[in-house]
């Protein structure tokens, strides 16, 4: 612990700022454990709890503001970039859409405590053009709750934190290697989860050109929009598409016998593939996700309709 607190005394606040910043941008680096250690350092005479919390909150708000601005500038397409950076499954986009639809910007109060929700929720605030004052208020409060909880945990339970590092200290360089190994194991686990997620959803896709040709034929496919209502309002829908929640009103007999195409806005069609799997389990025979989703359809120059 003495070595770590000595390191924190020299570059601790800068390291805390940097690590929180890159994590909130979306990189899979666990900054919350560092906040706990920083809280224990504070209890041993290090920087005050308020100062450490301020640094962490500042870094988080800066990253969140960048994502908010990107969301306002580039719309839902920024979520595709985000899903390529983070190791959370692409379903985090649809999960965040549902949470945002239910709570609005209030979701920012607890978003940082939920893996895969924090950065996506801030970008989503920009995508839906949430008022800047509402975004800033809830983002600062949420960042404060997140950062303060970690620092206070470390300060209150500093003896336990010291005991852990005392055990690691007995192993010398091996203890440091163990910490590095744990961080690598965390990142590896995230990668494995993402890989397994896509393996489970592996199935044949249909391209936008193939879908366009099918729409020109007599036996038109049933098109299912798996996105949230808010995304449909922002980006529009493929003409003739049925919102997923209204499938019960569709002609089930026609759908069972014909082709069904499901699309979403995730870069790897994760939500569409999940919906397609559910439809197959319900007895539908020919169900395929649309490769590239709504953005691939728009990029190809095909028209959309707005609800």
Secondary structure, DSSP 8 states (H G I E B T S, - for coil): -HHHHHHHHHHHHHHHHHHHHHHHHT-----HHHHHHHHHHHHTTSS-HHHHHHHHHHHHHHHHHHHHHHHHHHTTHHHHHHHHHS-S-THHHHHHHHHHHHHGGGGGGTGGGSTTTHHHHHHHHHHTT--HHHHHHHHHHHHHHHHHHHHHHHHHTHHHHHHHHHHHHHTTHHHHHHHHHHHHHHHHHHHHHHHHHHHHT---EE-HHHHHHHHTSSS--EEEE-S-HHHHHHH-EETT-EEGGGGGGS-HHHHHHSEEEEE-SSTT-HHHHHHHHHHHHTT-SEEEEETTHHHHHHHTT--EE--
